[in-house]
Amino acid sequence: MNIGIIEPHSSGFLEVLPEGEGSDYWQITAIHINGEAFRPSPRLYRSASAALAKAAQIYDWIADHKHEINNGSCYCSPLNLLLWSQAKVC
């Protein structure tokens, strides 16, 4: 049984999951920064390490461009993906 991976990164963490039972492909579930979850458009990666590396790039982009995320979503042209955020739960 494959389980997901949660890896600390800077002041948050990265979350990746296998595509399905027995699959070798992984997807980024969320990038967590300061209690907010950011979710990228779905893509499959050939390994957990590739998914975590891309998630780290996304995390760094969000940290530098958080002001560009309007109304909970934005298009990240350098990484060619759509991001949307889930606000903190109080």
PAZAPA-4460 file (N, C-alpha, C; in steps of 0.05 Angstrom, whole numbers, plus 32768, in hexadecimal, padded with zeros to 4 digits):
% residues 90
    n_x    n_y    n_z   ca_x   ca_y   ca_z    c_x    c_y    c_z   seq   type   mol
   8011   7FE8   8000   8000   8000   8000   8012   8019   8000     1      M     A
   800D   802B   7FED   801C   8044   7FEC   800E   8058   7FFD     2      N     A
   801E   8067   800C   8013   807D   801C   801F   8097   8013     3      I     A
   8013   80AD   801A   801D   80C7   8012   8035   80CF   8023     4      G     A
   8041   80E5   801A   8059   80EF   8027   8053   810C   802E     5      I     A
   8059   8113   8047   8058   812F   8050   8075   8136   8058     6      I     A
   807F   814B   804B   809B   8153   804F   809D   8170   8057     7      E     A
   80AA   8177   806D   80AE   8193   8075   80BD   81A2   8060     8      P     A
   80B6   81BB   805C   80C4   81CD   8049   80C1   81E9   8053     9      H     A
   80D7   81F6   8059   80D8   8211   8063   80C6   8213   807B    10      S     A
   80B1   8224   807B   809F   8227   8092   8085   8219   808E    11      S     A
   8084   8206   807B   806C   81F7   8076   8072   81DA   806F    12      G     A
   8062   81CE   805E   8068   81B3   8056   805B   81AC   803B    13      F     A
   8065   8197   802F   805D   818E   8015   804F   8173   8018    14      L     A
   803A   816E   8009   802A   8156   800B   8027   8149   7FF0    15      E     A
   8030   8130   7FEC   802D   8122   7FD3   8021   8106   7FD9    16      V     A
   8012   80FC   7FC5   8005   80E2   7FC7   800A   80D2   7FAE    17      L     A
   800A   80B8   7FB0   800B   80A7   7F97   7FF1   80AA   7F88    18      P     A
   7FF2   80A6   7F6E   7FDA   80A9   7F5D   7FC4   8095   7F66    19      E     A
   7FCC   807D   7F6D   7FB9   8069   7F76   7FC8   8051   7F80    20      G     A
   7FBA   803D   7F8A   7FC6   8025   7F94   7FD7   8017   7F7F    21      E     A
   7FF0   8012   7F85   8002   8005   7F73   800D   8016   7F5D    22      G     A
   8007   8030   7F5D   8011   8042   7F48   802D   804C   7F4F    23      S     A
   803D   8050   7F3A   8057   805C   7F3D   8057   807A   7F3A    24      D     A
   8040   8085   7F33   803D   80A2   7F2E   8033   80B0   7F47    25      Y     A
   803C   80C9   7F4B   8035   80D9   7F62   8029   80F3   7F5A    26      W     A
   801A   80FF   7F6C   800E   8119   7F67   8011   812B   7F80    27      Q     A
   8012   8144   7F7B   8015   8158   7F91   7FF8   815D   7F9C    28      I     A
   7FF5   8157   7FB5   7FDB   815B   7FC1   7FD8   8178   7FCB    29      T     A
   7FEC   8182   7FD9   7FEA   819E   7FE3   8006   81A8   7FEB    30      A     A
   8008   81C2   7FEB   801F   81D0   7FF6   8013   81E1   800D    31      I     A
   801D   81DD   8025   8012   81EA   803D   8025   8200   8046    32      H     A
   801B   8218   8048   802B   822F   8051   801A   823F   8065    33      I     A
   8024   8242   807D   8017   8252   8092   7FF9   824B   8095    34      N     A
   7FF3   8231   8096   7FD8   8229   809A   7FC6   8229   8082    35      G     A
   7FD0   8232   806B   7FC1   8232   8053   7FCA   821B   8041    36      E     A
   7FB7   820E   8034   7FBE   81F9   8021   7FBB   8203   8004    37      A     A
   7FD0   8200   7FF5   7FCF   8207   7FD8   7FD0   81EE   7FC8    38      F     A
   7FBE   81EC   7FB5   7FBC   81D4   7FA5   7FC1   81DB   7F88    39      R     A
   7FD5   81CC   7F7C   7FDB   81D1   7F5F   7FC8   81C1   7F4D    40      P     A
   7FC7   81C9   7F34   7FB7   81B9   7F21   7FC3   819D   7F20    41      S     A
   7FB3   8188   7F1D   7FBC   816D   7F1E   7FD0   8166   7F08    42      P     A
   7FE6   8159   7F10   7FFA   814E   7EFE   8006   8135   7F0B    43      R     A
   800F   8123   7EFB   801C   810B   7F05   803A   810D   7F01    44      L     A
   8049   8103   7F15   8066   8103   7F15   8070   80E6   7F17    45      Y     A
   8086   80DF   7F0B   808F   80C4   7F0A   809A   80B9   7F24    46      R     A
   809E   80CA   7F38   80A8   80C1   7F52   80A0   80D4   7F68    47      S     A
   80A2   80CB   7F80   809C   80DC   7F97   80B0   80F3   7F98    48      A     A
   80C9   80ED   7F93   80DE   8102   7F94   80D9   8118   7F7F    49      S     A
   80D0   8110   7F67   80CA   8124   7F52   80B2   8135   7F5B    50      A     A
   809D   8129   7F67   8086   8138   7F70   808E   814B   7F86    51      A     A
   809F   8142   7F99   80A8   8153   7FAF   80B9   816A   7FA5    52      L     A
   80CA   8165   7F91   80DB   817A   7F86   80C9   8190   7F79    53      A     A
   80B5   8187   7F6A   80A3   819B   7F5D   8093   81AA   7F72    54      K     A
   808A   819B   7F87   807B   81A8   7F9D   808C   81BD   7FAB    55      A     A
   80A6   81B8   7FAE   80B8   81CC   7FBA   80BB   81E4   7FA8    56      A     A
   80BC   81E1   7F8E   80BD   81F7   7F7B   80A3   8208   7F7E    57      Q     A
   808D   81FA   7F7F   8073   8208   7F82   8072   8218   7F9D    58      I     A
   807B   820B   7FB2   807C   8218   7FCC   808C   8232   7FCB    59      Y     A
   80A4   8230   7FBF   80B5   8248   7FBD   80A8   825D   7FAC    60      D     A
   809A   8256   7F97   808D   8269   7F86   8077   8277   7F96    61      W     A
   8067   8268   7FA4   8051   8273   7FB4   805C   8286   7FC9    62      I     A
   8072   827E   7FD7   807E   8290   7FEB   8086   82AB   7FDF    63      A     A
   8090   82AB   7FC6   8098   82C4   7FBA   8082   82D3   7FAC    64      D     A
   806B   82C6   7FA6   8056   82D3   7F96   803A   82D1   7FA3    65      H     A
   8039   82CE   7FBD   8020   82CA   7FCB   800C   82E0   7FC4    66      K     A
   8015   82F8   7FC0   8004   830F   7FB9   7FF6   830C   7F9E    67      H     A
   7FFF   82F9   7F8D   7FF3   82F5   7F73   7FDC   82E1   7F74    68      E     A
   7FD8   82D5   7F8A   7FC2   82C1   7F8D   7FA9   82D0   7F95    69      I     A
   7F98   82D7   7F82   7F7F   82E6   7F86   7F67   82D4   7F86    70      N     A
   7F55   82D9   7F99   7F3C   82CA   7F9A   7F41   82AC   7F9C    71      N     A
   7F57   82A4   7FA9   7F5C   8288   7FAD   7F69   8279   7F97    72      G     A
   7F6F   8286   7F80   7F7C   8277   7F6A   7F8D   8289   7F59    73      S     A
   7FA0   827D   7F4B   7FB0   828C   7F38   7FBE   8278   7F25    74      C     A
   7FC7   8283   7F0F   7FD7   8273   7EFC   7FF4   8279   7F00    75      Y     A
   8004   8265   7F04   8021   8268   7F08   802E   8262   7EEE    76      C     A
   8034   8276   7EDE   803F   8272   7EC3   805B   8266   7EC3    77      S     A
   806D   826D   7ED6   8088   8260   7ED5   8087   8242   7ED9    78      P     A
   8073   8238   7EE8   8071   821B   7EED   805A   820F   7EDD    79      L     A
   804C   821F   7ECD   8037   8216   7EBB   8021   8206   7ECA    80      N     A
   8016   8212   7EDF   8001   8204   7EEE   7FEF   8218   7EFB    81      L     A
   7FD7   820F   7F02   7FC3   821F   7F10   7FC5   8218   7F2D    82      L     A
   7FC3   822C   7F3E   7FC4   8228   7F5B   7FAA   8233   7F67    83      L     A
   7FA0   8225   7F7B   7F8A   8231   7F8A   7F90   822C   7FA7    84      W     A
   7F85   823D   7FB8   7F8B   823B   7FD5   7F72   8235   7FE4    85      S     A
   7F76   8228   7FFB   7F61   8222   800D   7F68   8232   8026    86      Q     A
   7F56   8244   802E   7F5C   8256   8044   7F5E   8247   805E    87      A     A
   7F6B   8255   8072   7F6E   8249   808C   7F52   8245   8099    88      K     A
   7F50   8230   80A9   7F38   822B   80B8   7F3C   8236   80D3    89      V     A
   7F2B   8248   80DC   7F2E   8254   80F6   7F21   8244   810C    90      C     A
***
